[in-house]
Amino acid sequence: MCKSDGYKKLIVEGLAVVIAGLFAIYRPDLLVSLFTYPLFVFLKVYHILWLVTMYILVKRMIPGLNKKMSLGKIFARNFVGTGEDTDRKRLGFQKSKRKADSGALRSALYWILLLLVMWMWRVAGILPDVWLYIIVLFFVFMDQFCITIFCPFQWLMQNKCCSTCRINNWGYCMAFSPLIFIPTFWTYSIIFLSIVNLIIWEYLYFRHPERFSDIYNANLMCRNCQIHCRGKSAELN
C-alpha cells in the first residue's frame, strides 16, 4: 500500500467512526436499523460486513493472498537470507529477539487490562452492545492510524517499523477482542478466526523467528522495502 492509499483508508475509516458514533449518541435506533436492514430475503447489512471481515481474516492465512511484507513475512516464500551467518549476527539477533518478546508480553498485558476495564463497564451496565461495536470500529481505525501516522506499540516494541514488528498481525485480534462480550455466532466466529490467525503467526514465529528480523531476512531491510516512510526518507537524504 502506498502512502496516499494509507491516508485515504484512514480518512474513510475515521469518517465511519465519527458518523457511527454520532448515530450511537443521538439515534442508536437508526444505527441498529441500518445494520439489520434486509437486502435480500434473509441477507442483511451485517451479514455482508461479517463476510467481508471473514474474507480479510482468511486472506491473511493464505501466502498467495497475503501481499504485505509486514504480514507475509511469516511465510517461507517471503524470506531472503542475508548471507553467511556469523557470531555477530547471531548475537545481534538474540538481543533484538529478547527485546521484541519482552515488548510483545508488555503489549499483551496492557491489552488484557483494557479488556478487563471493558468487562467491568459491561458488568456495571454502562457499556451496551452498540458502543462495543463502535469501540471495535474505532480499534480498526486505530490499526490504520498506527500504520499511517503514529504507532504507540512501536514505543513498546522498540522496532523500526511495521515490517519488522513482532506483533504486526495481532492488530485484528486486538481490535475484535471486545466482541467477546457479545455472545453470538457472528461475533464469536470473527473472534475464532482472529485467534487462528494469531496462533499461526505465533507458531511460525516460534519455528522461524529469523523471518521476522532484518538481520536475517533481506526483504525486511530498508533498502529493499517498497513502502515510502519517514524513516526511509531520512535515511536516503
C-alpha positions as CSV (number, residue, x, y, z in Angstrom):
1,M,0.0,0.0,0.0
2,C,1.4,3.4,-1.0
3,K,1.4,6.4,1.4
4,S,-1.6,8.1,-0.3
5,D,-3.7,4.9,-0.2
6,G,-3.0,4.6,3.5
7,Y,-4.2,8.2,4.1
8,K,-7.4,7.6,2.0
9,K,-8.1,4.4,4.0
10,L,-7.5,6.3,7.3
11,I,-9.9,9.1,6.3
12,V,-12.6,6.6,5.2
13,E,-12.3,4.6,8.5
14,G,-12.2,7.9,10.5
15,L,-15.4,9.2,8.9
16,A,-17.1,5.8,9.6
17,V,-16.2,6.0,13.3
18,V,-17.4,9.6,13.6
19,I,-20.7,9.0,11.7
20,A,-21.4,5.8,13.6
21,G,-20.5,7.5,16.9
22,L,-22.9,10.4,16.2
23,F,-25.7,7.9,15.4
24,A,-24.9,6.0,18.6
25,I,-25.2,9.1,20.6
26,Y,-28.3,10.7,19.1
27,R,-30.2,8.0,17.2
28,P,-29.0,4.5,18.2
29,D,-32.2,3.1,16.9
30,L,-31.4,4.2,13.4
31,L,-27.9,2.7,13.6
32,V,-29.4,-0.6,14.6
33,S,-32.0,-0.4,11.8
34,L,-29.2,0.3,9.3
35,F,-27.1,-2.8,10.3
36,T,-30.1,-5.1,10.4
37,Y,-31.6,-3.7,7.2
38,P,-32.7,-6.6,4.9
39,L,-31.0,-6.5,1.5
40,F,-32.3,-9.8,0.0
41,V,-34.6,-12.3,1.7
42,F,-32.6,-13.2,4.9
43,L,-29.5,-11.3,3.8
44,K,-28.9,-8.2,6.0
45,V,-26.3,-5.5,6.1
46,Y,-24.4,-7.0,9.0
47,H,-24.2,-10.3,7.1
48,I,-22.2,-8.5,4.3
49,L,-19.9,-6.9,6.9
50,W,-19.4,-10.3,8.5
51,L,-18.5,-11.8,5.1
52,V,-16.0,-9.0,4.3
53,T,-14.4,-9.4,7.7
54,M,-14.1,-13.2,7.4
55,Y,-12.6,-12.8,3.9
56,I,-9.9,-10.4,5.2
57,L,-9.0,-12.7,8.0
58,V,-8.9,-15.8,5.8
59,K,-6.7,-13.9,3.3
60,R,-4.1,-13.4,5.9
61,M,-3.6,-17.1,6.3
62,I,-3.0,-17.7,2.5
63,P,0.5,-16.9,1.3
64,G,-0.5,-16.1,-2.2
65,L,-3.1,-13.6,-1.0
66,N,-1.0,-12.1,1.8
67,K,0.8,-9.4,-0.2
68,K,2.1,-7.1,2.6
69,M,5.6,-8.0,3.6
70,S,4.8,-6.8,7.2
71,L,2.2,-9.6,7.4
72,G,3.5,-12.1,4.9
73,K,7.0,-12.3,6.3
74,I,5.9,-15.4,8.3
75,F,5.8,-17.4,5.1
76,A,8.9,-19.1,3.6
77,R,8.2,-17.6,0.1
78,N,9.0,-14.1,1.6
79,F,12.3,-15.0,3.2
80,V,15.5,-14.0,1.5
81,G,18.7,-14.7,3.5
82,T,21.3,-12.0,4.2
83,G,24.3,-14.2,3.6
84,E,26.7,-16.0,5.7
85,D,25.9,-16.5,9.4
86,T,28.3,-15.0,11.9
87,D,28.7,-14.8,15.7
88,R,28.0,-11.1,15.4
89,K,24.7,-11.7,13.5
90,R,23.6,-14.3,16.0
91,L,24.3,-12.1,19.0
92,G,22.5,-9.2,17.4
93,F,19.6,-11.4,16.5
94,Q,19.3,-12.8,20.0
95,K,19.4,-9.4,21.5
96,S,16.7,-8.0,19.2
97,K,14.5,-11.1,19.7
98,R,14.7,-10.8,23.5
99,K,13.7,-7.1,23.2
100,A,10.8,-8.0,20.8
101,D,9.5,-10.8,23.0
102,S,9.6,-8.5,26.1
103,G,7.7,-5.8,24.2
104,A,5.1,-8.3,23.0
105,L,4.5,-9.5,26.5
106,R,4.0,-5.9,27.8
107,S,1.6,-5.2,24.9
108,A,-0.4,-8.3,25.7
109,L,-0.7,-7.5,29.4
110,Y,-1.8,-3.9,28.7
111,W,-4.4,-5.1,26.3
112,I,-5.7,-7.7,28.7
113,L,-6.0,-4.9,31.3
114,L,-8.0,-2.8,28.8
115,L,-10.4,-5.7,28.2
116,L,-10.8,-6.1,32.0
117,V,-11.8,-2.5,32.2
118,M,-14.4,-3.1,29.5
119,W,-15.7,-6.2,31.3
120,M,-16.2,-4.1,34.5
121,W,-18.1,-1.5,32.5
122,R,-20.1,-4.3,30.9
123,V,-21.0,-5.8,34.3
124,A,-21.9,-2.3,35.6
125,G,-24.3,-2.0,32.7
126,I,-22.7,1.2,31.2
127,L,-21.4,-0.4,28.0
128,P,-24.2,-1.5,25.7
129,D,-23.8,-3.6,22.6
130,V,-23.9,-0.6,20.2
131,W,-21.0,1.0,21.9
132,L,-19.0,-2.2,21.8
133,Y,-19.4,-2.2,18.1
134,I,-18.3,1.5,18.0
135,I,-15.2,0.6,20.0
136,V,-14.3,-2.2,17.6
137,L,-14.7,0.1,14.7
138,F,-12.5,2.7,16.5
139,F,-9.9,0.0,17.1
140,V,-9.9,-0.9,13.4
141,F,-9.4,2.8,12.6
142,M,-6.5,2.9,15.1
143,D,-4.9,0.0,13.4
144,Q,-4.7,2.0,10.2
145,F,-3.7,5.1,12.3
146,C,-0.8,3.2,13.7
147,I,0.3,2.2,10.2
148,T,-0.1,5.7,8.6
149,I,0.6,8.3,11.3
150,F,1.9,7.1,14.7
151,C,2.1,3.7,16.4
152,P,2.3,3.6,20.3
153,F,3.2,-0.1,20.0
154,Q,6.4,1.0,18.3
155,W,7.4,2.6,21.5
156,L,6.6,-0.6,23.4
157,M,8.2,-2.9,20.9
158,Q,11.1,-0.6,20.1
159,N,11.1,-1.8,16.5
160,K,11.9,0.4,13.5
161,C,8.6,-0.1,11.5
162,C,5.7,-2.4,10.7
163,S,7.8,-4.6,8.5
164,T,9.9,-5.8,11.5
165,C,7.2,-5.6,14.1
166,R,6.9,-8.7,16.3
167,I,3.2,-8.2,16.8
168,N,2.1,-6.8,13.5
169,N,-0.6,-9.5,12.9
170,W,-2.0,-9.0,16.4
171,G,-4.0,-5.9,15.2
172,Y,-7.3,-7.5,14.2
173,C,-7.3,-9.9,17.1
174,M,-6.9,-6.9,19.4
175,A,-9.5,-4.9,17.5
176,F,-12.1,-7.6,17.5
177,S,-11.5,-8.8,21.1
178,P,-14.3,-6.6,22.6
179,L,-16.8,-8.7,20.6
180,I,-16.2,-11.5,23.2
181,F,-18.7,-9.6,25.4
182,I,-21.4,-10.1,22.7
183,P,-22.1,-13.9,22.5
184,T,-23.4,-14.6,19.1
185,F,-22.4,-16.8,16.2
186,W,-21.4,-13.7,14.1
187,T,-19.1,-12.2,16.8
188,Y,-17.6,-15.4,18.1
189,S,-16.8,-16.7,14.5
190,I,-14.8,-13.5,13.9
191,I,-13.0,-13.8,17.2
192,F,-12.3,-17.5,16.5
193,L,-10.7,-16.7,13.1
194,S,-8.8,-13.8,14.6
195,I,-7.3,-16.2,17.2
196,V,-6.5,-18.8,14.5
197,N,-4.6,-16.0,12.7
198,L,-2.7,-15.2,15.9
199,I,-1.9,-18.9,16.6
200,I,-0.5,-19.3,13.0
201,W,1.6,-16.2,13.5
202,E,3.0,-17.2,16.8
203,Y,3.6,-20.8,15.7
204,L,5.6,-19.7,12.7
205,Y,7.4,-17.1,14.8
206,F,8.4,-19.9,17.3
207,R,9.6,-22.1,14.4
208,H,11.2,-19.4,12.2
209,P,12.0,-16.2,14.2
210,E,14.6,-15.3,11.6
211,R,11.9,-14.5,9.2
212,F,10.8,-11.6,11.4
213,S,14.3,-10.0,11.6
214,D,16.1,-7.7,9.1
215,I,19.3,-9.2,10.4
216,Y,18.5,-12.5,8.6
217,N,15.6,-11.6,6.2
218,A,16.8,-9.2,3.5
219,N,13.2,-8.5,2.5
220,L,12.8,-6.5,5.7
221,M,15.9,-4.3,5.2
222,C,15.1,-0.6,4.5
223,R,17.0,-0.7,1.2
224,N,14.8,-3.5,-0.1
225,C,11.5,-2.0,1.2
226,Q,8.9,-0.8,-1.4
227,I,7.0,1.3,1.2
228,H,7.7,5.0,1.4
229,C,8.0,6.2,5.0
230,R,9.6,9.0,7.1
231,G,12.4,6.8,8.3
232,K,13.4,5.7,4.9
233,S,13.3,9.3,3.6
234,A,15.6,10.4,6.4
235,E,18.0,7.5,5.5
236,L,18.1,8.4,1.8
237,N,18.7,12.2,2.4
